[in-house]
Structures are given as C-alpha cells and as structure tokens.
C-alpha cells in the first residue's frame, strides 16, 4: 500500500515517522497487534512499546491474554521441575 501525503506534510516528517504514526494509530484502534505495529514502524517490539507509552496508548491486554500467559507459566514451571 502506498500513502501519498500532501507536500507540506512530507516536508515536516520522515517516512519513518509517518510509518510510526500509522502503526501507533492502527494499534490504538485495535486493528493490529503489537508485533504487527513494530513491523510497520520498523522497530523492535520493545521500542514500539516505548513509543506507545510516550503517546499514552494503552496495551491491549485483557483477561484472555492474562489467562493464556498464566497457563504458559504453569506449563513451563511443570516442565522445568
């Protein structure tokens, strides 16, 4: 997909900044995952998380994700003993 910005906007931001803005907006709207957002923004998940924090965009982490993480921890704990 190619997005064309008005010339005055292109003068103000780099392509990398534009990609980050798009990724952050899509993540905030819950259209993409953290991993997808990091890929779009061209950065690591940790760096993308930091950028989301700067923008006060909350994580999409609910009860379902917590239960999945807890099940993984229980499984790993059993396997390591």
mmCIF file of the C-alpha atoms, coordinates in Angstrom:
data_MODEL
# 
_entry.id   MODEL 
# 
loop_
_atom_site.group_PDB 
_atom_site.id 
_atom_site.type_symbol 
_atom_site.label_atom_id 
_atom_site.label_alt_id 
_atom_site.label_comp_id 
_atom_site.label_asym_id 
_atom_site.label_entity_id 
_atom_site.label_seq_id 
_atom_site.pdbx_PDB_ins_code 
_atom_site.Cartn_x 
_atom_site.Cartn_y 
_atom_site.Cartn_z 
_atom_site.occupancy 
_atom_site.B_iso_or_equiv 
_atom_site.pdbx_formal_charge 
_atom_site.auth_seq_id 
_atom_site.auth_comp_id 
_atom_site.auth_asym_id 
_atom_site.auth_atom_id 
_atom_site.pdbx_PDB_model_num 
ATOM 1  C CA . UNK A 1 1  ? 0.000  0.000   0.000  1.00 0.00 ? 1  UNK A CA 1 
ATOM 2  C CA . UNK A 1 2  ? 1.259  3.442   -0.837 1.00 0.00 ? 2  UNK A CA 1 
ATOM 3  C CA . UNK A 1 3  ? 0.046  6.511   1.016  1.00 0.00 ? 3  UNK A CA 1 
ATOM 4  C CA . UNK A 1 4  ? 0.550  9.921   -0.538 1.00 0.00 ? 4  UNK A CA 1 
ATOM 5  C CA . UNK A 1 5  ? 0.799  12.818  1.870  1.00 0.00 ? 5  UNK A CA 1 
ATOM 6  C CA . UNK A 1 6  ? 0.394  16.475  0.985  1.00 0.00 ? 6  UNK A CA 1 
ATOM 7  C CA . UNK A 1 7  ? 3.739  18.072  0.130  1.00 0.00 ? 7  UNK A CA 1 
ATOM 8  C CA . UNK A 1 8  ? 3.684  20.326  3.198  1.00 0.00 ? 8  UNK A CA 1 
ATOM 9  C CA . UNK A 1 9  ? 3.330  17.271  5.464  1.00 0.00 ? 9  UNK A CA 1 
ATOM 10 C CA . UNK A 1 10 ? 6.108  15.397  3.642  1.00 0.00 ? 10 UNK A CA 1 
ATOM 11 C CA . UNK A 1 11 ? 8.418  18.322  4.397  1.00 0.00 ? 11 UNK A CA 1 
ATOM 12 C CA . UNK A 1 12 ? 7.663  18.045  8.117  1.00 0.00 ? 12 UNK A CA 1 
ATOM 13 C CA . UNK A 1 13 ? 8.114  14.316  8.786  1.00 0.00 ? 13 UNK A CA 1 
ATOM 14 C CA . UNK A 1 14 ? 10.324 11.499  7.607  1.00 0.00 ? 14 UNK A CA 1 
ATOM 15 C CA . UNK A 1 15 ? 8.949  8.285   6.111  1.00 0.00 ? 15 UNK A CA 1 
ATOM 16 C CA . UNK A 1 16 ? 9.982  6.539   9.340  1.00 0.00 ? 16 UNK A CA 1 
ATOM 17 C CA . UNK A 1 17 ? 7.966  8.994   11.431 1.00 0.00 ? 17 UNK A CA 1 
ATOM 18 C CA . UNK A 1 18 ? 4.969  8.539   9.142  1.00 0.00 ? 18 UNK A CA 1 
ATOM 19 C CA . UNK A 1 19 ? 5.206  4.748   9.492  1.00 0.00 ? 19 UNK A CA 1 
ATOM 20 C CA . UNK A 1 20 ? 5.339  5.087   13.281 1.00 0.00 ? 20 UNK A CA 1 
ATOM 21 C CA . UNK A 1 21 ? 2.280  7.354   13.304 1.00 0.00 ? 21 UNK A CA 1 
ATOM 22 C CA . UNK A 1 22 ? 0.337  4.904   11.137 1.00 0.00 ? 22 UNK A CA 1 
ATOM 23 C CA . UNK A 1 23 ? 1.388  1.930   13.274 1.00 0.00 ? 23 UNK A CA 1 
ATOM 24 C CA . UNK A 1 24 ? 0.508  3.694   16.539 1.00 0.00 ? 24 UNK A CA 1 
ATOM 25 C CA . UNK A 1 25 ? -2.894 4.745   15.203 1.00 0.00 ? 25 UNK A CA 1 
ATOM 26 C CA . UNK A 1 26 ? -3.751 1.276   13.938 1.00 0.00 ? 26 UNK A CA 1 
ATOM 27 C CA . UNK A 1 27 ? -2.626 -0.247  17.237 1.00 0.00 ? 27 UNK A CA 1 
ATOM 28 C CA . UNK A 1 28 ? -4.673 2.273   19.248 1.00 0.00 ? 28 UNK A CA 1 
ATOM 29 C CA . UNK A 1 29 ? -7.732 1.375   17.160 1.00 0.00 ? 29 UNK A CA 1 
ATOM 30 C CA . UNK A 1 30 ? -7.041 -2.319  17.859 1.00 0.00 ? 30 UNK A CA 1 
ATOM 31 C CA . UNK A 1 31 ? -6.649 -3.077  14.142 1.00 0.00 ? 31 UNK A CA 1 
ATOM 32 C CA . UNK A 1 32 ? -3.187 -4.617  14.522 1.00 0.00 ? 32 UNK A CA 1 
ATOM 33 C CA . UNK A 1 33 ? -1.132 -6.475  17.114 1.00 0.00 ? 33 UNK A CA 1 
ATOM 34 C CA . UNK A 1 34 ? 1.935  -5.224  18.912 1.00 0.00 ? 34 UNK A CA 1 
ATOM 35 C CA . UNK A 1 35 ? 4.127  -7.363  16.663 1.00 0.00 ? 35 UNK A CA 1 
ATOM 36 C CA . UNK A 1 36 ? 2.466  -6.014  13.521 1.00 0.00 ? 36 UNK A CA 1 
ATOM 37 C CA . UNK A 1 37 ? 2.805  -2.454  14.788 1.00 0.00 ? 37 UNK A CA 1 
ATOM 38 C CA . UNK A 1 38 ? 6.503  -2.913  15.473 1.00 0.00 ? 38 UNK A CA 1 
ATOM 39 C CA . UNK A 1 39 ? 6.989  -4.338  11.993 1.00 0.00 ? 39 UNK A CA 1 
ATOM 40 C CA . UNK A 1 40 ? 5.134  -1.456  10.329 1.00 0.00 ? 40 UNK A CA 1 
ATOM 41 C CA . UNK A 1 41 ? 7.120  1.053   12.387 1.00 0.00 ? 41 UNK A CA 1 
ATOM 42 C CA . UNK A 1 42 ? 10.381 -0.719  11.538 1.00 0.00 ? 42 UNK A CA 1 
ATOM 43 C CA . UNK A 1 43 ? 11.445 -1.200  15.148 1.00 0.00 ? 43 UNK A CA 1 
ATOM 44 C CA . UNK A 1 44 ? 11.641 -3.814  17.864 1.00 0.00 ? 44 UNK A CA 1 
ATOM 45 C CA . UNK A 1 45 ? 8.599  -4.599  19.960 1.00 0.00 ? 45 UNK A CA 1 
ATOM 46 C CA . UNK A 1 46 ? 10.321 -3.033  22.982 1.00 0.00 ? 46 UNK A CA 1 
ATOM 47 C CA . UNK A 1 47 ? 10.994 0.201   21.095 1.00 0.00 ? 47 UNK A CA 1 
ATOM 48 C CA . UNK A 1 48 ? 7.430  0.256   19.751 1.00 0.00 ? 48 UNK A CA 1 
ATOM 49 C CA . UNK A 1 49 ? 6.091  -0.265  23.291 1.00 0.00 ? 49 UNK A CA 1 
ATOM 50 C CA . UNK A 1 50 ? 8.182  2.696   24.450 1.00 0.00 ? 50 UNK A CA 1 
ATOM 51 C CA . UNK A 1 51 ? 6.726  4.845   21.660 1.00 0.00 ? 51 UNK A CA 1 
ATOM 52 C CA . UNK A 1 52 ? 3.198  3.754   22.585 1.00 0.00 ? 52 UNK A CA 1 
ATOM 53 C CA . UNK A 1 53 ? 3.928  4.734   26.182 1.00 0.00 ? 53 UNK A CA 1 
ATOM 54 C CA . UNK A 1 54 ? 5.101  8.193   25.098 1.00 0.00 ? 54 UNK A CA 1 
ATOM 55 C CA . UNK A 1 55 ? 1.757  8.602   23.329 1.00 0.00 ? 55 UNK A CA 1 
ATOM 56 C CA . UNK A 1 56 ? -0.172 7.210   26.315 1.00 0.00 ? 56 UNK A CA 1 
ATOM 57 C CA . UNK A 1 57 ? -1.622 4.433   24.141 1.00 0.00 ? 57 UNK A CA 1 
ATOM 58 C CA . UNK A 1 58 ? -2.572 1.528   26.427 1.00 0.00 ? 58 UNK A CA 1 
ATOM 59 C CA . UNK A 1 59 ? -1.685 -2.090  25.800 1.00 0.00 ? 59 UNK A CA 1 
ATOM 60 C CA . UNK A 1 60 ? -4.354 -4.486  24.594 1.00 0.00 ? 60 UNK A CA 1 
ATOM 61 C CA . UNK A 1 61 ? -4.011 -6.883  27.473 1.00 0.00 ? 61 UNK A CA 1 
ATOM 62 C CA . UNK A 1 62 ? -7.181 -8.301  28.889 1.00 0.00 ? 62 UNK A CA 1 
ATOM 63 C CA . UNK A 1 63 ? -8.325 -11.271 30.914 1.00 0.00 ? 63 UNK A CA 1 
ATOM 64 C CA . UNK A 1 64 ? -7.946 -13.692 27.998 1.00 0.00 ? 64 UNK A CA 1 
ATOM 65 C CA . UNK A 1 65 ? -4.314 -12.724 27.467 1.00 0.00 ? 65 UNK A CA 1 
ATOM 66 C CA . UNK A 1 66 ? -3.614 -12.949 31.203 1.00 0.00 ? 66 UNK A CA 1 
ATOM 67 C CA . UNK A 1 67 ? -5.120 -16.443 31.364 1.00 0.00 ? 67 UNK A CA 1 
ATOM 68 C CA . UNK A 1 68 ? -3.027 -17.547 28.372 1.00 0.00 ? 68 UNK A CA 1 
ATOM 69 C CA . UNK A 1 69 ? 0.133  -16.152 29.961 1.00 0.00 ? 69 UNK A CA 1 
ATOM 70 C CA . UNK A 1 70 ? -0.646 -17.816 33.293 1.00 0.00 ? 70 UNK A CA 1 
ATOM 71 C CA . UNK A 1 71 ? -1.230 -21.167 31.559 1.00 0.00 ? 71 UNK A CA 1 
ATOM 72 C CA . UNK A 1 72 ? 2.118  -20.804 29.800 1.00 0.00 ? 72 UNK A CA 1 
ATOM 73 C CA . UNK A 1 73 ? 3.881  -20.025 33.087 1.00 0.00 ? 73 UNK A CA 1 
ATOM 74 C CA . UNK A 1 74 ? 2.266  -23.049 34.776 1.00 0.00 ? 74 UNK A CA 1 
ATOM 75 C CA . UNK A 1 75 ? 3.291  -25.294 31.870 1.00 0.00 ? 75 UNK A CA 1 
ATOM 76 C CA . UNK A 1 76 ? 6.865  -24.019 31.860 1.00 0.00 ? 76 UNK A CA 1 
ATOM 77 C CA . UNK A 1 77 ? 7.084  -24.420 35.635 1.00 0.00 ? 77 UNK A CA 1 
ATOM 78 C CA . UNK A 1 78 ? 5.939  -28.053 35.407 1.00 0.00 ? 78 UNK A CA 1 
ATOM 79 C CA . UNK A 1 79 ? 8.395  -28.768 32.576 1.00 0.00 ? 79 UNK A CA 1 
ATOM 80 C CA . UNK A 1 80 ? 11.361 -27.336 34.448 1.00 0.00 ? 80 UNK A CA 1 
ATOM 81 C CA . UNK A 1 81 ? 10.840 -29.475 37.557 1.00 0.00 ? 81 UNK A CA 1 
# 
